[in-house]
Each structure stands twice: as C-alpha cells, then as structure tokens.
Amino acid sequence: MSRRPPADRSSANARRRRRYAEEASTYDRGSDVTERWLLGTEHRAWACSRATGDTLEVAIGTGLNLPHYPAGVRLTGLDLTSEMLAGARSRAAELARPTAFAEGDAQALPFRDGSFDTVVCTYAMCSVPDERATVLEMKRVLRPGGKLILVDHIRSSVAPLYWLQRLLELAPTRMDDELTRRPREHVEAAGFRIEESDRMRAGVVERLVARSS
C-alpha cells in the first residue's frame, strides 16, 4: 500500500485530534471495558516487559502502559493530543515513573534517526491514517538491532467474525478505527525480523516483537 498524501494525513489527523480530545476524560474507562471483555487484559504487561534501554511509546494515550515498564527502561511517550498527554503526565507523577513526553504525529516522529533501543505501540496501529508510514518511522528512529513491540486488534482469522468486522467498517456512524488491518504485513515489508508472534481471541488480537536490521 502506498503512502497517503500529506494533505490526506493532515485532514485525518485533525479529525483524530478532535476525537481524542473529547475522549481523553473517558478513555481509561472505555479501554478497561474493551480489554476486560473482548481483547484481554494481559497484553500491555506482555509488551512492556520486553522493552529495554531507551524506549519510545508511540500513542501513549493516558499512560495505561506506564505501570508495566521495567524500572531500567528510559521512557519517552508520544501522543497526538495534549489532552491525552495530560493524563499520561498525571499517571507518571502518581507512579513516580520518570518519563519524557512529546506531542506529535506517529507518521512523522519528531526524533532523530537511531534514537531508541525499543519502540512500543499498543492498540494504535488500527487508527493511524497511514500504517505503512508509521512503521517506517518506527524503524527510522530505532537503532540497528532495536526492537519493535506491537499489540493491536486486527482482522479475525474466523470468517464470520471477519465479515462482521468488514460490515462494521462500512457503517456510516463508525469511528476512524480500522478493524481489518494487519500491521505485521507492513513490519515484514519494512525489513524487520519477527522474533515473537502470537495471535489469539479468534485471531482478533495480534502481538509481536520484531528486530530492526
């Protein structure tokens, strides 16, 4: 899939900024319900436990992953909206978890090449306007041999559920989240080497660790 033109990405980002600003105060509650009843509650700890060294979390949101990072990780969290970052800053302070924060676009990360040992992203690849560009940016900011850790909901491997997902994507009232993506395809196309991969919950949840060349 080719990259979306910058104008298209900018328009999509503007919609998402408005949505996330509105959802920031209720995001934790909604995520708790979704993970408890649909996706599983174990995946955030799984992802964060594999982070090492200088770590960037893309789309940190309100900081739901913060309690799960090992003490030795030097963490930077990026999000598209200041409202979400306000929640993450508050959570980091409560946890006494040293964290640097940045507001920015996952499709054009505001960091130099080779800045991080690990990049983590949970439940966000479904909503970025251009997932290919996002994966390439993650690779750019990783050091050689760095780790990319992803968790997301994807298209189901069970045919009836997949077609239900497709119908929901076509609903005129749906959110911007895509239900039938599979980020792994872009990770492999970008030249990462998959080291760990699990697919569960009728194939709807996929988590992976990939190594940059």
Residue, then its C-alpha position, 0 to 999 in steps of 0.5 A: m500500500s502506498r503512502r497517503p498524501p500529506a494533505d490526506r494525513s493532515s485532514a485525518n489527523a485533525r479529525r483524530r485530534r478532535r476525537y481524542a480530545e473529547e475522549a481523553s476524560t473517558y478513555d481509561r474507562g472505555s479501554d478497561v471495558t474493551e480489554r476486560w471483555l473482548l481483547g484481554t487484559e494481559h497484553r500491555a504487561w506482555a509488551c512492556s516487559r520486553a522493552t529495554g534501554d531507551t524506549l519510545e511509546v508511540a500513542i501513549g494515550t493516558g499512560l495505561n502502559l506506564p505501570h508495566y515498564p521495567a524500572g531500567v527502561r528510559l521512557t519517552g511517550l508520544d501522543l497526538t493530543s495534549e489532552m491525552l498527554a495530560g493524563a499520561r503526565s498525571r499517571a507518571a507523577e502518581l507512579a513516580r515513573p520518570t518519563a519524557f513526553a512529546e506531542g506529535d504525529a506517529q507518521a512523522l516522529p519528531f526524533r532523530d534517526g537511531s534514537f531508541d533501543t525499543v519502540v512500543c505501540t499498543y492498540a494504535m496501529c488500527s487508527v493511524p491514517d497511514e500504517r505503512a508510514t508509521v512503521l517506517e518511522m518506527k524503524r527510522v528512529l530505532r537503532p540497528g538491532g532495536k526492537l519493535i513491540l506491537v499489540d493491536h486488534i486486527r482482522s479475525s482469522v474466523a470468517p464470520l467474525y471477519w465479515l462482521q468486522r468488514l460490515l462494521e467498517l462500512a457503517p456510516t456512524r463508525m469511528d476512524d478505527e480500522l478493524t481489518r488491518r494487519p500491521r505485521e504485513h507492513v513490519e515484514a515489508a519494512g525489513f524487520r525480523i519477527e522474533e515473537s508472534d502470537r495471535m489469539r481471541a479468534g485471531v482478533v488480537e495480534r502481538l509481536v516483537a520484531r528486530s530492526s536490521 
